[in-house]
Amino acid sequence: MRLLYLMTEPFGIGGVQSDLLTLGRDLTRNGHVVYVATTPGVLLDELKSRGVRHADIDFHVKGPAAFLRACRRLRDLVIRERIEMIAPQSVRSAIVAKFALRLLSRRLRRLPIVVTIHNIHTPFHFRYAGRILRYCADFVIFESNYERSRVIASGLPPDRSVVVHSGIDIERFAAASPVPLLLEQYRLDLSRHLIFGIVARLSEEKGHHYLIDAFARIAGDLPHARLMIIGDGPLRDPIVEQVNRLGLQDQVIFTGSQRDIPSYLQLLHVFVLASTRESFPLAAREAMAAGKAVIAPRIGGCGEVVDDGVTGLLVPPADPEALASAMLAMAKDDNYRRFGVAGQARARRLFSCESWVDGDERLYLQYLRPLQPQ
């Protein structure tokens, strides 16, 4: 199978990019030829190192001229590389695919379009997403039941979609161990400190300011607690300022952006997600694979990830007091230990990389209609 993924964002750091690194590698190992069409980003070399081919096409188009240009470039790529399956990763790229394959070329009208929806952020988009995908996609794969239900409500026929949870390389996270050099660098002692942490871009929707407020509420009761903020982003300066204003400089650690997430997760006792918007959080699933207890907001698909009271705790979003109470509950009697064990077992059962890749591959092959020569 000659498979082409379409991405709206550059191939930088992000959940969709992480998914395509894994899918591209494993589907290539299975004998398929995999392409990704998007603009370059910092992870592009890593993508290519996994045997995936790249085409530089910008699908984040504004205006009719840019839209038509993207459609024509996509059409020409499909013909030149004899693509057999198109897999857009967003509603926007699905629209371009539909126009390019169905309206610009009679030859490509029967080429299948199987879309994956990771998350749809704005109410305006998901209000119309179902009707758009009903017209633009042969079939839709959702990462979570939460997103599928929303899009079905906006017009997608239920029998035109299925949920396939994106997976994780469980052993990569489970087999990692705390790196002594990192412990020394951040002046941490796992036997003395209780370490909470988050892995997320420092942006508004990730709610770091709520997490800082919550940590300030428990810092006096737990002087041995530390908060590790792993990631970078546009709100770094305001968040650092908030930490300084609250006098938490000695207890909050900023690591910046990191690629070796398994090693950093092994420094934590509890993973905390404070987002105000989530669909099916990858970082929480990775933390569970690493054997970490998880605190997450009761929004989106978080309830599909965290089994409340078993593998972690769900709290109301944007509520520092509730978040602080959950952090204290994790600390009491070392509750985080049993949550972490149960979380890793749940990750193995539901979020394995093997079941994810196999599920996507079977759906692609089911809809495969090779491009016929003229």
C-alpha positions in Angstrom: 0.0 0.0 0.0 1.2 3.5 -0.9 -0.2 5.7 1.9 -0.2 9.4 2.1 -0.9 11.3 5.4 -1.9 15.0 5.2 -1.1 17.3 8.1 -2.3 20.9 8.6 0.5 21.9 11.0 4.3 21.8 10.5 6.1 18.6 11.5 7.2 19.9 14.8 6.5 18.9 18.4 2.9 17.8 19.0 0.5 15.0 19.4 -0.3 14.4 15.7 3.4 14.5 14.8 4.1 12.0 17.6 1.4 9.7 16.2 2.8 9.8 12.7 6.3 9.1 13.8 5.0 5.8 15.2 2.5 4.9 12.5 5.1 5.8 9.8 7.8 3.7 11.3 5.6 0.6 12.0 3.6 0.7 8.7 6.9 1.0 6.8 8.2 -2.0 8.7 5.1 -3.8 7.6 6.1 -3.3 4.0 4.0 -0.2 3.1 5.3 3.0 1.5 4.4 5.9 3.7 4.4 9.6 2.8 3.6 12.7 5.0 2.6 15.9 3.2 3.0 19.0 5.4 5.4 21.9 6.0 8.8 21.2 7.6 9.4 21.3 11.3 11.9 20.3 13.9 11.0 16.6 13.9 11.1 16.2 10.1 14.6 14.6 10.1 13.4 12.1 12.7 10.4 11.3 10.5 12.7 10.7 7.5 15.0 8.5 9.6 12.1 6.1 10.1 11.8 5.5 6.4 8.9 7.9 5.8 8.9 10.2 2.7 8.0 13.9 3.0 6.3 16.2 0.6 6.3 20.0 1.4 2.7 21.1 1.0 1.0 23.7 3.1 -2.6 22.8 4.0 -3.1 25.6 6.4 -4.4 27.7 3.6 -6.2 31.1 3.7 -7.9 32.4 0.6 -8.9 30.7 -2.7 -5.6 31.1 -4.5 -3.7 29.2 -1.7 -6.4 26.6 -1.5 -6.3 25.9 -5.2 -2.5 25.8 -5.1 -2.5 23.2 -2.3 -5.1 21.1 -4.2 -3.1 21.1 -7.4 0.1 20.2 -5.6 -1.6 17.3 -3.8 -3.2 16.0 -7.1 0.2 16.1 -8.8 1.9 14.3 -5.9 -0.8 11.5 -5.8 -0.4 10.9 -9.6 3.4 11.1 -9.6 3.9 8.8 -6.6 1.0 6.4 -7.4 -0.6 6.9 -4.0 -3.3 4.4 -3.2 -4.8 5.8 0.1 -5.2 9.3 1.4 -5.2 9.8 5.2 -5.9 13.4 6.2 -5.3 14.2 9.8 -7.8 17.1 10.1 -11.0 18.4 8.7 -9.2 21.1 6.7 -6.8 18.7 5.0 -9.8 16.4 4.3 -11.5 19.3 2.4 -8.3 19.8 0.3 -8.1 16.1 -0.4 -11.8 15.9 -1.5 -11.4 18.9 -3.9 -8.1 17.7 -5.3 -9.1 14.1 -5.9 -12.8 14.4 -6.8 -13.0 17.7 -8.6 -9.6 18.4 -10.2 -9.1 14.9 -11.6 -11.5 12.4 -13.0 -8.8 9.8 -12.8 -8.6 10.1 -9.0 -12.3 10.2 -8.1 -12.3 6.6 -6.6 -9.2 7.0 -4.5 -10.2 6.4 -0.9 -10.0 9.1 1.7 -9.8 7.8 5.3 -9.6 10.7 7.8 -8.3 10.6 11.4 -9.7 13.1 13.8 -7.5 13.7 16.8 -9.4 16.7 18.3 -11.5 19.6 17.1 -10.9 22.7 19.2 -13.5 25.3 18.4 -17.3 25.1 18.7 -17.6 26.5 15.2 -15.5 23.7 13.7 -17.2 20.8 15.4 -20.6 22.3 14.7 -20.1 21.6 11.0 -17.4 18.9 11.1 -19.9 16.0 10.8 -21.5 17.3 7.6 -18.1 18.2 6.1 -16.7 14.8 6.8 -19.8 13.1 5.5 -19.1 14.7 2.2 -15.3 14.6 2.2 -14.4 11.2 3.7 -15.1 7.6 2.9 -14.5 6.7 6.5 -13.4 8.4 9.7 -11.1 7.1 12.5 -11.5 8.8 15.9 -9.0 8.6 18.8 -11.7 8.9 21.4 -15.4 8.2 21.9 -15.7 11.8 23.1 -14.7 13.3 19.7 -16.7 10.7 17.8 -19.9 11.5 19.7 -19.5 15.2 19.0 -19.0 14.8 15.3 -21.8 12.3 14.9 -24.1 14.9 16.6 -23.0 17.4 13.9 -24.0 15.1 11.0 -21.6 12.2 10.4 -23.4 8.9 10.0 -22.4 6.5 12.8 -21.6 3.7 10.4 -19.0 5.8 8.7 -16.7 5.9 11.7 -15.0 3.9 14.4 -12.8 4.6 17.5 -9.2 3.4 17.4 -7.3 4.6 20.4 -3.9 5.9 19.5 -1.2 3.8 21.2 2.0 4.1 23.0 5.3 2.1 23.0 4.5 0.8 26.5 7.9 -0.9 27.0 9.8 2.3 26.1 8.1 4.0 29.1 7.9 1.1 31.4 11.5 0.1 31.0 12.9 3.6 31.7 14.6 4.3 35.0 15.5 7.5 36.8 18.7 8.9 35.4 21.2 9.8 38.1 22.6 12.7 36.1 19.1 14.3 35.9 18.5 13.8 39.6 21.7 15.5 40.3 21.0 18.3 37.7 17.7 19.2 39.3 18.9 18.4 42.9 16.2 15.8 43.5 16.1 12.8 45.9 13.4 10.3 45.1 13.5 9.0 48.7 13.0 12.5 50.2 11.1 14.5 47.7 7.5 14.0 46.5 7.6 15.1 42.8 4.6 16.2 40.9 5.0 17.0 37.2 3.4 18.0 34.0 4.5 17.4 30.4 2.8 20.0 28.2 3.4 23.0 26.0 3.3 26.2 28.0 0.1 27.6 26.4 -3.2 28.9 27.7 -5.3 25.7 27.2 -2.8 23.6 29.3 -3.8 25.5 32.5 -0.3 25.8 34.1 -1.4 28.8 36.1 -4.1 26.7 37.8 -1.5 24.1 38.6 0.9 26.7 40.1 -2.0 28.0 42.2 -2.8 24.5 43.4 0.8 23.7 44.2 1.0 27.0 46.2 -1.9 25.7 48.4 -0.1 22.4 49.3 3.5 23.7 49.4 3.3 24.6 53.1 1.8 21.2 54.1 4.3 19.3 51.9 7.6 21.2 52.1 9.3 18.2 50.6 7.1 18.4 47.5 8.5 19.6 44.1 6.7 20.5 40.9 8.5 19.8 37.6 7.3 21.6 34.6 8.5 19.8 31.5 8.0 21.8 28.2 8.2 25.2 26.8 5.9 27.7 25.0 4.6 31.2 24.7 3.5 31.5 28.4 6.8 30.6 29.9 7.6 34.1 31.1 4.2 34.7 32.8 4.4 31.3 34.5 7.9 31.9 35.8 6.7 35.3 37.1 3.8 33.6 38.9 6.1 31.1 40.5 8.4 33.9 41.7 5.5 36.0 42.9 4.2 33.1 45.1 7.7 32.4 46.4 7.9 28.9 45.0 11.3 29.3 43.2 12.9 26.6 45.4 10.1 24.1 44.8 9.2 24.5 41.1 11.6 23.3 38.4 11.4 24.4 34.8 13.2 21.9 32.4 12.3 23.5 29.1 11.4 21.3 26.1 12.7 17.7 26.3 12.6 14.8 23.9 13.6 12.0 26.3 10.1 12.0 28.0 10.4 8.4 29.4 13.4 9.4 31.5 11.8 12.6 32.7 8.6 10.8 33.7 10.6 8.4 35.9 11.6 11.5 38.0 7.9 12.0 38.9 5.7 10.4 41.5 2.5 11.9 40.3 1.6 13.3 36.8 -0.8 16.3 36.9 -2.8 17.6 33.9 -4.5 20.9 34.5 -5.9 21.6 31.0 -9.1 23.4 30.2 -9.4 21.7 26.9 -8.4 18.1 26.1 -9.6 15.4 23.8 -7.6 12.2 24.5 -4.4 13.3 26.2 -1.3 11.6 25.0 0.8 12.8 27.9 -1.5 11.2 30.5 -1.4 7.9 28.7 2.4 8.0 28.5 2.6 8.8 32.2 0.4 5.7 32.9 2.6 3.6 30.7 5.5 4.8 32.9 3.7 3.6 36.0 2.7 7.0 37.3 -0.5 8.0 39.0 -2.4 10.7 37.1 -4.5 13.6 38.1 -6.5 15.0 35.2 -9.5 17.4 34.5 -12.9 15.9 34.0 -13.2 17.1 30.4 -13.2 15.7 26.9 -11.9 12.2 26.7 -9.9 12.3 30.0 -12.4 9.9 31.5 -11.5 7.4 28.8 -7.9 7.6 29.8 -8.0 7.8 33.6 -10.2 5.4 35.6 -11.2 7.7 38.4 -10.3 6.3 41.8 -8.4 3.4 40.3 -5.6 4.7 38.1 -5.8 8.3 39.2 -8.2 11.1 40.1 -10.4 13.3 37.9 -11.1 16.9 39.1 -13.2 19.8 37.8 -11.3 21.9 35.3 -10.0 25.4 36.2 -10.3 24.6 39.9 -7.0 25.0 41.8 -8.7 24.1 45.2 -9.9 20.7 43.8 -6.6 20.2 42.1 -4.8 20.8 45.4 -7.1 18.4 47.2 -6.3 15.7 44.7 -2.6 16.3 45.1 -2.8 15.9 48.8 -4.9 12.8 48.4 -2.2 11.3 46.2 0.4 12.1 48.9 -1.6 10.5 51.8 -0.3 7.1 52.6 1.6 7.0 49.3 -1.6 6.5 47.4 0.2 7.3 44.2 1.9 4.0 44.3 -1.2 1.8 43.9 -2.6 4.2 41.3 0.6 4.0 39.3 0.5 0.2 39.2 -3.1 0.1 38.2 -2.5 2.8 35.5 0.3 0.9 33.9 -1.9 -2.2 33.7 -4.6 -0.2 32.1 -2.2 1.3 29.6 -1.0 -2.2 28.6 -4.6 -3.4 28.1 -6.1 -0.4 26.2 -3.3 1.8 24.8 -0.7 -0.5 23.2 1.0 0.5 20.1 0.4 -2.9 18.5 -3.4 -2.8 18.7 -3.4 0.8 17.4 -1.3 0.2 14.4 -3.1 -3.0 13.6 -6.5 -1.3 13.8 -5.5 1.6 11.5 -3.8 -0.8 9.0 -6.8 -3.1 8.8 -9.1 -0.1 8.0 -6.8 1.3 5.4 -6.5 -2.1 3.6 -10.3 -2.5 3.8 -10.8 0.7 1.8 -7.8 0.2 -0.5 -8.5 0.8 -4.2 -5.2 1.1 -6.1 -4.9 3.8 -8.6 -5.5 2.4 -12.1 -3.2 3.4 -14.9 -4.8 5.4 -17.7 
